[in-house]
């Protein structure tokens, strides 16, 4: 994929540099609000909206904001969008607003948002910055929703409030408490790392390989597949 293309930015945020399981950022809301799957989706989408809009505005103003005050400027921009989102949630989805509580205004200092502002949006075009925000936001949303679903299922026997486990199931309430958040996060992060380790690695060839590839190479010490195959014949 072409660098900074929309597809590359989405893949980067959701898979390659997932903010929860790879970069391990934004742990405060990740561990605190993921007691129910609906809370995970709510916090994820709220963060995505703020991340996308703040990335856009910071990218548009990247040549105007003085370098010495860039971090305070970023915080003011992010805080403006967080305030808008908070008021919308309070007005239209009060139940979710009450569930997320103090963690909505804390989005202002979320290291995912400030990190993307500093490392990407302030150095790239508005379009690339928007897709970077969407990718990182979706990666965060998917991660904490999965985390919340696991905790809710094991700790309460439900997902999105609907009973999944049989009536005889005894919920392990520790999973909807603070220790359970760490247990499930560690398990999912290890599972993700293990799945990456199983992927076949690309074979590395010497930097002095011929332009024609292994077919034109006479180096017997090279591990190229073509040479190995011809030797066995």
PADO-289988 format. One record per residue (C-alpha): residue number from 1; residue in one letter; x, y, z. Coordinates in Angstrom, 2 decimals. Layout:
BEGIN
+------+------+---------+---------+---------+
| resi | resn |       x |       y |       z |
+------+------+---------+---------+---------+
|  NUM |    A |       X |       Y |       Z |
...
+------+------+---------+---------+---------+
END
This chain:
BEGIN
+------+------+---------+---------+---------+
| resi | resn |       x |       y |       z |
+------+------+---------+---------+---------+
|    1 |    X |    0.00 |    0.00 |    0.00 |
|    2 |    X |    1.15 |    3.52 |   -0.80 |
|    3 |    X |    2.41 |    5.40 |    2.25 |
|    4 |    X |   -0.21 |    7.71 |    3.83 |
|    5 |    X |   -2.93 |    6.49 |    1.46 |
|    6 |    X |   -6.39 |    6.12 |    3.05 |
|    7 |    X |   -6.11 |    2.31 |    3.02 |
|    8 |    X |   -2.63 |    2.39 |    4.57 |
|    9 |    X |   -3.77 |    4.76 |    7.34 |
|   10 |    X |   -6.76 |    2.58 |    8.15 |
|   11 |    X |   -4.67 |   -0.60 |    8.19 |
|   12 |    X |   -2.05 |    1.10 |   10.33 |
|   13 |    X |   -4.54 |    2.20 |   12.97 |
|   14 |    X |   -6.67 |   -0.93 |   13.12 |
|   15 |    X |   -4.00 |   -3.64 |   12.75 |
|   16 |    X |   -0.35 |   -2.62 |   12.53 |
|   17 |    X |   -0.24 |    0.05 |   15.25 |
|   18 |    X |   -3.41 |   -0.72 |   17.15 |
|   19 |    X |   -3.46 |    1.82 |   20.00 |
|   20 |    X |   -4.66 |   -0.68 |   22.61 |
|   21 |    X |   -2.97 |   -4.00 |   21.88 |
|   22 |    X |    0.21 |   -2.77 |   20.14 |
|   23 |    X |    1.00 |    0.76 |   21.32 |
|   24 |    X |   -0.74 |    0.27 |   24.70 |
|   25 |    X |   -2.07 |    3.84 |   24.79 |
|   26 |    X |   -5.17 |    5.29 |   26.43 |
|   27 |    X |   -5.17 |    2.72 |   29.22 |
|   28 |    X |   -7.22 |    4.86 |   31.63 |
|   29 |    X |  -10.55 |    4.67 |   29.71 |
|   30 |    X |   -9.64 |    1.24 |   28.33 |
|   31 |    X |   -9.50 |   -0.31 |   31.79 |
|   32 |    X |  -12.15 |    1.83 |   33.47 |
|   33 |    X |  -15.18 |    1.90 |   31.16 |
|   34 |    X |  -15.01 |   -1.56 |   29.59 |
|   35 |    X |  -17.35 |   -3.22 |   32.07 |
|   36 |    X |  -20.02 |   -3.49 |   29.34 |
|   37 |    X |  -19.81 |   -3.77 |   25.55 |
|   38 |    X |  -22.08 |   -0.77 |   25.00 |
|   39 |    X |  -19.69 |    1.38 |   27.03 |
|   40 |    X |  -16.79 |    0.22 |   24.86 |
|   41 |    X |  -18.57 |    1.20 |   21.65 |
|   42 |    X |  -19.67 |    4.52 |   23.15 |
|   43 |    X |  -16.22 |    5.51 |   24.36 |
|   44 |    X |  -14.60 |    4.28 |   21.14 |
|   45 |    X |  -16.89 |    6.20 |   18.80 |
|   46 |    X |  -16.68 |    9.32 |   20.96 |
|   47 |    X |  -12.89 |    9.18 |   20.87 |
|   48 |    X |  -12.95 |    8.51 |   17.11 |
|   49 |    X |  -15.06 |   11.60 |   16.44 |
|   50 |    X |  -12.77 |   13.81 |   18.52 |
|   51 |    X |   -9.64 |   12.26 |   17.02 |
|   52 |    X |  -10.81 |   12.72 |   13.44 |
|   53 |    X |  -11.86 |   16.37 |   13.85 |
|   54 |    X |   -8.86 |   17.40 |   15.95 |
|   55 |    X |   -6.49 |   15.79 |   13.44 |
|   56 |    X |   -8.17 |   17.72 |   10.63 |
|   57 |    X |   -7.97 |   21.11 |   12.33 |
|   58 |    X |   -4.42 |   20.61 |   13.62 |
|   59 |    X |   -3.31 |   19.63 |   10.11 |
|   60 |    X |   -5.00 |   22.71 |    8.62 |
|   61 |    X |   -3.31 |   24.96 |   11.20 |
|   62 |    X |    0.06 |   23.19 |   11.24 |
|   63 |    X |    1.86 |   26.08 |    9.49 |
|   64 |    X |    0.18 |   28.73 |   11.65 |
|   65 |    X |    0.56 |   27.40 |   15.20 |
|   66 |    X |    3.91 |   28.57 |   16.69 |
|   67 |    X |    6.15 |   25.68 |   17.64 |
|   68 |    X |    6.63 |   26.92 |   21.21 |
|   69 |    X |    2.92 |   26.78 |   22.04 |
|   70 |    X |    1.89 |   23.82 |   19.91 |
|   71 |    X |    0.93 |   21.52 |   22.80 |
|   72 |    X |   -1.32 |   24.07 |   24.56 |
|   73 |    X |   -2.86 |   24.86 |   21.16 |
|   74 |    X |   -3.51 |   21.15 |   20.52 |
|   75 |    X |   -5.17 |   20.79 |   23.92 |
|   76 |    X |   -7.45 |   23.78 |   23.27 |
|   77 |    X |   -8.49 |   22.33 |   19.89 |
|   78 |    X |   -9.13 |   18.88 |   21.34 |
|   79 |    X |  -11.01 |   20.34 |   24.33 |
|   80 |    X |  -13.32 |   22.25 |   21.99 |
|   81 |    X |  -14.41 |   19.08 |   20.20 |
|   82 |    X |  -14.68 |   17.12 |   23.44 |
|   83 |    X |  -17.04 |   19.77 |   24.81 |
|   84 |    X |  -19.25 |   19.53 |   21.71 |
|   85 |    X |  -19.35 |   15.72 |   21.89 |
|   86 |    X |  -20.05 |   15.78 |   25.63 |
|   87 |    X |  -23.02 |   18.13 |   25.19 |
|   88 |    X |  -24.40 |   15.99 |   22.35 |
|   89 |    X |  -24.16 |   12.83 |   24.46 |
|   90 |    X |  -25.80 |   14.54 |   27.43 |
|   91 |    X |  -28.63 |   15.79 |   25.26 |
|   92 |    X |  -29.32 |   12.75 |   23.06 |
|   93 |    X |  -27.88 |    9.69 |   24.85 |
|   94 |    X |  -28.05 |   10.53 |   28.57 |
|   95 |    X |  -27.72 |    6.89 |   29.66 |
|   96 |    X |  -24.37 |    6.54 |   27.87 |
|   97 |    X |  -23.32 |    9.96 |   29.15 |
|   98 |    X |  -23.97 |    8.80 |   32.72 |
|   99 |    X |  -22.12 |    5.50 |   32.15 |
|  100 |    X |  -18.98 |    7.13 |   30.77 |
|  101 |    X |  -19.04 |    9.95 |   33.32 |
|  102 |    X |  -15.74 |   11.68 |   34.02 |
|  103 |    X |  -13.98 |    9.74 |   31.26 |
|  104 |    X |  -15.60 |   11.89 |   28.56 |
|  105 |    X |  -13.83 |   15.14 |   29.56 |
|  106 |    X |  -10.64 |   13.14 |   30.16 |
|  107 |    X |  -10.53 |   12.49 |   26.39 |
|  108 |    X |   -8.90 |   15.94 |   26.23 |
|  109 |    X |   -5.65 |   14.54 |   27.61 |
|  110 |    X |   -5.91 |   11.09 |   26.04 |
|  111 |    X |   -2.41 |   10.21 |   24.86 |
|  112 |    X |   -3.78 |    8.64 |   21.66 |
|  113 |    X |   -5.22 |   11.97 |   20.52 |
|  114 |    X |   -2.30 |   14.14 |   21.59 |
|  115 |    X |    0.16 |   11.57 |   20.25 |
|  116 |    X |   -1.42 |   11.54 |   16.77 |
|  117 |    X |   -1.61 |   15.33 |   16.79 |
|  118 |    X |    2.10 |   15.64 |   17.56 |
|  119 |    X |    3.46 |   12.75 |   15.48 |
|  120 |    X |    1.18 |   12.79 |   12.44 |
|  121 |    X |   -1.42 |   15.55 |   12.01 |
|  122 |    X |    1.09 |   18.36 |   12.56 |
|  123 |    X |    3.29 |   16.99 |    9.77 |
|  124 |    X |    0.85 |   15.72 |    7.13 |
|  125 |    X |   -1.99 |   16.81 |    4.86 |
|  126 |    X |   -5.59 |   17.19 |    6.10 |
|  127 |    X |   -6.86 |   14.19 |    4.10 |
|  128 |    X |   -4.15 |   11.87 |    5.41 |
|  129 |    X |   -4.73 |   13.20 |    8.93 |
|  130 |    X |   -8.48 |   12.52 |    8.75 |
|  131 |    X |   -7.91 |    8.91 |    7.70 |
|  132 |    X |   -5.22 |    8.53 |   10.34 |
|  133 |    X |   -7.76 |    9.66 |   12.92 |
|  134 |    X |  -10.41 |    7.30 |   11.57 |
|  135 |    X |   -7.96 |    4.37 |   11.51 |
|  136 |    X |   -6.67 |    4.95 |   15.03 |
|  137 |    X |  -10.18 |    5.61 |   16.29 |
|  138 |    X |  -11.60 |    2.44 |   14.76 |
|  139 |    X |   -8.66 |    0.45 |   16.08 |
|  140 |    X |   -9.35 |    1.82 |   19.56 |
|  141 |    X |  -13.10 |    1.21 |   19.22 |
|  142 |    X |  -12.74 |   -2.39 |   18.05 |
|  143 |    X |  -10.18 |   -3.17 |   20.76 |
|  144 |    X |  -12.09 |   -1.81 |   23.74 |
|  145 |    X |  -15.39 |   -3.24 |   22.48 |
|  146 |    X |  -13.85 |   -6.73 |   22.29 |
|  147 |    X |  -12.30 |   -6.21 |   25.72 |
|  148 |    X |  -15.61 |   -5.01 |   27.15 |
|  149 |    X |  -17.57 |   -7.87 |   25.55 |
|  150 |    X |  -15.24 |  -10.47 |   27.10 |
|  151 |    X |  -15.50 |   -8.84 |   30.53 |
|  152 |    X |  -19.28 |   -8.52 |   30.34 |
|  153 |    X |  -19.74 |  -12.10 |   29.13 |
|  154 |    X |  -17.56 |  -13.69 |   31.81 |
|  155 |    X |  -18.44 |  -11.26 |   34.58 |
|  156 |    X |  -22.19 |  -10.96 |   34.03 |
|  157 |    X |  -23.13 |  -13.63 |   31.49 |
|  158 |    X |  -24.46 |  -11.02 |   29.05 |
|  159 |    X |  -23.38 |   -9.10 |   25.95 |
|  160 |    X |  -25.00 |   -5.73 |   25.22 |
|  161 |    X |  -27.30 |   -6.47 |   28.14 |
|  162 |    X |  -28.72 |   -9.66 |   26.60 |
|  163 |    X |  -28.36 |  -12.94 |   28.48 |
|  164 |    X |  -25.94 |  -15.26 |   26.67 |
|  165 |    X |  -24.82 |  -17.74 |   29.31 |
|  166 |    X |  -27.25 |  -20.42 |   30.57 |
|  167 |    X |  -29.17 |  -19.75 |   33.77 |
|  168 |    X |  -26.96 |  -22.13 |   35.75 |
|  169 |    X |  -23.84 |  -20.09 |   34.92 |
|  170 |    X |  -22.29 |  -18.40 |   37.94 |
|  171 |    X |  -20.75 |  -15.06 |   36.79 |
|  172 |    X |  -17.13 |  -14.44 |   37.74 |
|  173 |    X |  -17.68 |  -10.93 |   39.05 |
|  174 |    X |  -13.96 |  -10.25 |   39.31 |
|  175 |    X |  -13.96 |   -9.73 |   35.55 |
|  176 |    X |  -16.13 |   -6.63 |   35.81 |
|  177 |    X |  -13.85 |   -5.25 |   38.52 |
|  178 |    X |  -10.43 |   -3.63 |   38.06 |
|  179 |    X |   -8.36 |   -6.87 |   38.24 |
|  180 |    X |  -10.49 |   -8.44 |   35.51 |
|  181 |    X |   -9.67 |   -5.58 |   33.15 |
|  182 |    X |   -5.95 |   -6.34 |   33.45 |
|  183 |    X |   -6.50 |  -10.10 |   33.06 |
|  184 |    X |   -8.53 |   -9.77 |   29.86 |
|  185 |    X |   -6.31 |   -7.05 |   28.39 |
|  186 |    X |   -3.20 |   -9.16 |   28.95 |
|  187 |    X |   -4.85 |  -12.24 |   27.44 |
|  188 |    X |   -6.06 |  -10.42 |   24.30 |
|  189 |    X |   -2.72 |   -8.63 |   23.81 |
|  190 |    X |   -0.87 |  -11.94 |   24.10 |
|  191 |    X |   -3.31 |  -13.58 |   21.68 |
|  192 |    X |   -2.76 |  -10.80 |   19.16 |
|  193 |    X |    1.03 |  -11.02 |   19.51 |
|  194 |    X |    0.90 |  -14.80 |   19.10 |
|  195 |    X |   -1.14 |  -14.52 |   15.90 |
|  196 |    X |    1.46 |  -12.13 |   14.48 |
|  197 |    X |    4.30 |  -14.52 |   15.34 |
|  198 |    X |    2.62 |  -17.31 |   13.35 |
|  199 |    X |    2.67 |  -15.31 |   10.12 |
|  200 |    X |    5.47 |  -16.41 |    7.75 |
|  201 |    X |    8.27 |  -13.89 |    7.59 |
|  202 |    X |    9.50 |  -12.62 |    4.25 |
|  203 |    X |   12.82 |  -14.16 |    3.29 |
|  204 |    X |   15.67 |  -11.67 |    3.45 |
|  205 |    X |   18.21 |  -11.73 |    0.64 |
|  206 |    X |   21.57 |   -9.94 |    0.56 |
|  207 |    X |   21.47 |   -6.29 |   -0.48 |
|  208 |    X |   23.82 |   -7.06 |   -3.40 |
|  209 |    X |   21.35 |   -9.40 |   -5.14 |
|  210 |    X |   21.26 |   -9.23 |   -8.94 |
|  211 |    X |   18.57 |   -7.16 |  -10.62 |
|  212 |    X |   17.21 |  -10.29 |  -12.27 |
|  213 |    X |   16.61 |  -11.92 |   -8.92 |
|  214 |    X |   17.66 |  -15.41 |   -7.87 |
|  215 |    X |   17.51 |  -16.68 |  -11.47 |
|  216 |    X |   20.61 |  -14.67 |  -12.42 |
|  217 |    X |   22.49 |  -15.15 |   -9.15 |
|  218 |    X |   25.46 |  -17.53 |   -8.86 |
|  219 |    X |   26.10 |  -17.02 |   -5.17 |
|  220 |    X |   26.06 |  -20.48 |   -3.55 |
|  221 |    X |   25.97 |  -19.02 |   -0.04 |
|  222 |    X |   22.68 |  -17.25 |   -0.73 |
|  223 |    X |   19.52 |  -18.72 |    0.78 |
|  224 |    X |   17.46 |  -17.86 |   -2.29 |
|  225 |    X |   14.77 |  -20.41 |   -3.07 |
|  226 |    X |   15.55 |  -20.53 |   -6.80 |
|  227 |    X |   19.15 |  -21.58 |   -6.31 |
|  228 |    X |   18.18 |  -24.19 |   -3.71 |
|  229 |    X |   15.60 |  -25.69 |   -6.08 |
|  230 |    X |   18.01 |  -25.91 |   -9.01 |
|  231 |    X |   20.66 |  -27.61 |   -6.87 |
|  232 |    X |   18.24 |  -30.35 |   -5.82 |
|  233 |    X |   17.34 |  -31.26 |   -9.41 |
+------+------+---------+---------+---------+
END
